[in-house]
């Protein structure tokens, strides 16, 4: 197996794991006052690592596969483009959730409850986006891989 193909497979599998991990703080934080420091740290760390891995394999993907996919199946190529944008959104919402969660720990702040609510909603959106990204990535990888 080519090294890039292994990296692509790991990226995809860990992408599904990141989507599942992001669902955990989305569920736990739905009730006010619930604490979830490990769920937040692990899920944000995992989605960040998956994003870094995606950025690392993007150059070889662009050089070896992108043009051929667009020539033979432009709709699959466009799915990949959508996947990239949604993945960035998942990463941003996960980090917004983490920052809002950390700030909500200061309960003396008058807006701590609102920050907790923002953290919950951000993780819900991040989890939904990450699941969509994983699904689209699976379609693209089923069509063509390294």
N, C-alpha and C positions, 0 to 999 in steps of 0.2 A: 504494500500500500504506500503510495506517495505521501510524503510528509504533509503536503498541503491538504490532501484528502483526509488524512487523520485529523488535522486541525479543524477542517470543515465539519467533520462528523462530531468532534468534541464540542465545537461551538454550537452545533444544532442540539445535541443532547443536553448540554448545560443550559441552553436557551429555554428548553422545556422545563428544566429544573428551576430556573430563575422565575419563570411564570408561576409555577406552583409555589415557590417560596414567597413571592410577592402577595399571593393570596392570603398567606398567614397573617401578616399585620393588618391586611384589609378586613379580615374577619375579627381578629382580637380587638382592634381599636374601635369597633363599631359602638361599643358601650363606653361612655365617658368614665374617666378615671382608671381604665384598664392600663396596665403597664405591659410593654412588650419590647424591652430594649434588645434582647437577643434576636427576636424575629425581625426587628427593623435593621439591625446591624448586618445580620447574615443575608437577608434578602437584598439589601442595597449593595452590599459587597459583591454578592454573586452577580447581580445584574450589571454592575460596573465591570467586573472581570469579563463577562460575556461580551459586553460592548467593546472592551479593549481587544479581545480576541477577534471580534468581527472587523474592527479597524485594521488589525494586523493582516488578516487574510484578504482584505478588500483589493489591495494592489495586484496580487497574483490572480484573483478572480477576474478583475477588470482586464488584465492582459490575456488570460487564457480562455475565459468562458463568456464574458458579457456580450461581445459582438456576435458570436455564434448563436447565443440564445436569442438575441434580438432579431437576427436574420431569419432563424427558423421558426421562432414562436414569440413574436413581439409581445403578446399578452402575458406570457410567462416573465419576460424581461421587465415589463411594467409592474408585475407583482413584486419582483425583487426590489424595484425602485420604491414602491409603497412600503415594503418591509423595512427598508433603511430608514425612511422618515418616521414610521410608527415606532421603530426601535429607539430612535432618538427621543421621541416623546415619552416612551416608557422609562427611559433612563432619567429624564428630567423630572417626571412626576414622582419617581421613586426618591430622588434626592430632595424634592420639595417636601415630600412626606416625611423624610428623615429629619430635615431641618425643622419643620413645624413640630414634629414629635419631640425633638430635643428641647425646643423652646417652650413647649407646653409643660415641661417638667417643672418649670418655675411657676408653681401654683399661685404665688402671690401676685403674678401679673394679672391685670384685669381682663386680658384677652386670652388667657391660658386655655379656657374652654373652647374658644373659637379656633385656636391653633390645633388643639386635639382633634376637633372636627375636620379641619383642613388636612391634617395628617391622614386621618381615616379615608377621606374622599380621594386624596392623592394616591394612596395605595390601591384603592379600588380601581381607579383609572389606569395606574401603572400595571396592575395585574391583568386587566382586560386587554390593554395594548400589547403586553408581553405575550399573552396567549395568542393573540391575532398574529403577531410577528412569528411566533414559533410555527403556527399553522401555515402561514405563507412561505416561510423558509423551507418547510417540509415539502410543499408543492414544488418549489423551485429545485430543491435538491433531488427530488424524485425525477425531475425532467433531465437534469444534467448536473454532474458532479466532477470534481477534479479527477 
